[in-house]
Amino acid sequence: MALRIKEKAINHRENDDKRPRATARYIRMSPRKVKAVIDLIRNKSLGEAQAILANTPRAATEPVLKVLNSAAANAENNLGMDQDSLYVAEAYANQGPTLKRFRPRAHGRAARIRKRTSHITIILDEKK
């Protein structure tokens, strides 16, 4: 029985994605706002993506730049890749849990306020 578990673990490690990645979870920003920024850097080189994020006047650029730099550091330190040959292969923002709050309205009613969160993932790859 234990032998099968070891085989599964070995198989999982062999098929694991070897590309450097970084994820930021529970970012207090709507995924819609984050996706607008992520679309600017997809399929760009690492330096170009960092320059675009540094000069884009959006609130979402700060967490996206942080995740991008983390993925670049993972590539350099964990996988020994050269930062000059990296590009943004995949970038996406998924919806996280929504915080639900209520605001008083007229005639004793209440209106729901949805404070959305995002999970930002960036995967880099080397240029061939």
N, C-alpha and C positions, 0 to 999 in steps of 0.2 A: 504494500500500500504506500509506504513512504517513498519507494523508488519512483512511483508514478508522479508524485508531487515534485520530486527533484527533476524529472524529465520535463514537466510542465514549466518549471522555473528556468531551466536551461533554454527551452524553446522560446520562452517569453523574452529572455535576455538577447537571444540571437535575432529575433524579429523586431526588437525595440528600435525606434527611430533614433538614429545616431546624430541627427542634426541638433545644433544648440538651440535651446528654447528658454524662455522666461515667461512667467505668468504672474500677474497681479490680480488678486481676488478681492471682492467686496469693495471696489472703488466707488465712492459715493458720487456717481455721475451716471446719467442715463446712457445706455448703450448706443442710442441713436446719435448722441453728441460725440461719443468716442469713435464711432464708425466713420463719421465725416472726416476725422483727422487721420484715421488708419488708412483710409482709401488714398490719401496723398502719398503715403510712403511705400505702399505695396509694390514689390518688384524693383525697388530702387537699391542702389548700393548703400552700404552702411554710412559712409561719410555724407552722401547726398541726402539720405533720410534724416540724419542728425541735423544737417543744415536747414532742411525744410521745416523740421519741428522747431528749431531755434527761432525761425522767422515767421511762424504762423501765429496770429493773435487769437488763439482759442484757449479756453480753459483746459481742454482735454489734452493739450500738448505736453503738459508737465508730467502726468502719470504715464503717457505713452513713451515719452523720451526716457523716463526712468526705467521702464520695462525693456526698451531697446538697448540701453546701455548695460543692463543686467544680462541680456542675452549675449551681447558682444563680450562681456567679461567671462561668461560661461564658456563661450567658444574658445577664448584665448587660454583661460586657466585650466579648464577641465578637459578640453579636447585638443589643445595645442594648435589651433587654427590661426592663420594670419588675418588680422582685422581688415587689411586692404583687399582681400579677396572675398569678403562676405557681402551678401545681399539679403534683403528681406524676402524670404521665400513665401511665408504665410503670415498673415496678421488678421486677427479677428477679435471681436468683443462680443461675448455672450452675456445674456441677462442673468444677473444674480438675484438674490431675494429682494423683495420690495418691502420697505418699511411703510406701514400704513398709519397715518395720523389723521386727526379730524379737526376741522375748523368750524367754529360756530357761524351760522348763517341766519338769515331773517326768519321770523316766525318760529323760533325755537328749533329749527332744523340744523343738521350738521352736514358738512361736505367733506368727502374723503380727499386727503392729500396723499399721493403716492410718491414716496422718495425712493427712486430706483437706484440699483447698484449694478456694477458691471464686473465681469471677469475678462481681463485683457490678456491675450496670449500672442507672443511674437516668436516665430521660428525663423532662424537664419539658415543659410546654406552657402557653400562655396561656389564661386563661378567656375565652370568647367573650362 
